[in-house]
Amino acid sequence: MPNCTDEPRNDREITEFCKFWIEGVIVVLIALFGLLANSVSLYILSKLPKNTFNQLLIALVSVDSLIVVFATIDTSLVPVFEWPLHQDNWFYISAARYLLYPGNNILLCFGIYLTVAIAVERYFAVCCPVTYREIQLTYSTFARICWYVGPSALLGILVNIPRYFETEVLDFQGRNMTADEDDLVVYKDEGAEVALMLSKIRKTLNKILGNYI
């Protein structure tokens, strides 16, 4: 008869296998392909005339590349391959709270707003050509780029300021504490348990909006 105690072990092996290949290898390969494609795009755009539209596309591709780097580190390299730091490392825990988690959301919003800004720039170029031409002759390319990139970056930061207050690092010092998986992520470092806990605000919003945040 099959041993029932082997089933959980087999499930764990399957989980680890899928995690290594799907969350690890495949994610990294897709990220490398994305970075390679973005590098080619940056090279081509750098050879084109340095007008406002092309420079905004360069900014958008750069932001997209940063998103890929941040997401790959946070979801694949550290959790799966434990590179460049172990997930239990205090530096990574601090970086996840103050840099990776809010930074990734800031970059995502920045990229979205920058896409909208490029659409606005194209709208003026096509629908208001006379005004667009006057602006080109009046202001430098750098100034026009700042009109679009500056507000996009500022909005991306302002919208995600609450992200810095959504997490808290707790040192349980080896005490046995239980919590729902959705409430906290537990790390172990030299016998101490460290939890990255979501704030009450986020949990309340999750309950209201049905965990879509």
Secondary structure, DSSP 8 states (H G I E B T S, - for coil): ---TTHHHHHHHHHHHHHIIIIIIIIHHHHHHHHHHHHHHHHHHHHHS---HHHHHHHHHHHHHHHHHHHHHIIIIIHHHH--SS-TT-HHHHHHIIIIIHHHHHHHHHHHHHHHHHHHHHHHHHHH-HHHHHHHHHHS-HHHHHHHHHHHHHHHHHHHTGGGGGSEEEEE-TT------TTTEEEEEETTEEEEEEE-HHHHHHHHHHTS--
